[in-house]
């Protein structure tokens, strides 16, 4: 008589374990353009490009085969990035209002086949910072970061905020310089009464360092006011009383002129002179696709060719 053995229905724990080991998904390498890019930065000295994503990832690309990946602890969108040129360091601003400092770090040397080789370079987060709230103000929107400016000296980061304040962070320690903080109230006190009208200047929309004089910074507020601030002397050199909502600022190479772009599709050219502390009118204003208001000019650049035009 022949007997047949039939396997019982059900799961075999040992079999399931082997299946998990065989078919488990493990990410071993990652190449190509990242998913959902949200920020970009470039280091002209080291020829590195960084791309931040909406999921909080950072990819750095160099020469063919040079590629580094970093991931913030929180899956929050990267909104801005800035290289510290030539240092292998990168600043990132996240949508949760935190600033992070990344660094390309070489690991310890290793021996391979009796030959000593350099350690593997990796992208590591070495610090983070979040602006504290202002005393007496419950909402954190006042210190929400709107714009970052890395000074050419690479030792100071200027931070413009939604509440109109400008803060300064020492690099690479990420240490707040309280003695340099510029609250909006300090600027408002020096404005003419007819311009002030008891209104807020609005968020800081643009920060631009003077191309020829270090320590002098253009600060543009959304309501239209532009201030040339002397960081060393701690006072305003000039006030430019713009009345149209501001979108961006850019210097002319010599530092004698700058351009402001606005939400009505126009732009204005302003003259920087040492004799006039308050400029109520620009040198020229135009709406290139006007004369009626158009879409905002969110970004404007001023480039000089080799011929000087």
Beta strands, then each sheet from edge to edge (+ up, - down):
strand 1: 37-43
strand 2: 48-53
strand 3: 57-61
strand 4: 67-71
strand 5: 78-84
strand 6: 89-94
strand 7: 98-106
strand 8: 110-112
strand 9: 115-117
strand 10: 121-130
strand 11: 145-150
strand 12: 156-161
strand 13: 166-170
strand 14: 175-176
strand 15: 204-209
strand 16: 216-221
strand 17: 225-230
strand 18: 235-241
strand 19: 246-251
strand 20: 257-262
strand 21: 267-271
strand 22: 278-279
strand 23: 284-286
sheet 1: 1+ 2- 3+ 4-
sheet 2: 5+ 6- 7+ 10-
sheet 3: 8+ 9-
sheet 4: 11+ 12- 13+ 14-
sheet 5: 15+ 16- 17+ 18- 22-
sheet 6: 19+ 20- 21+ 23-
end
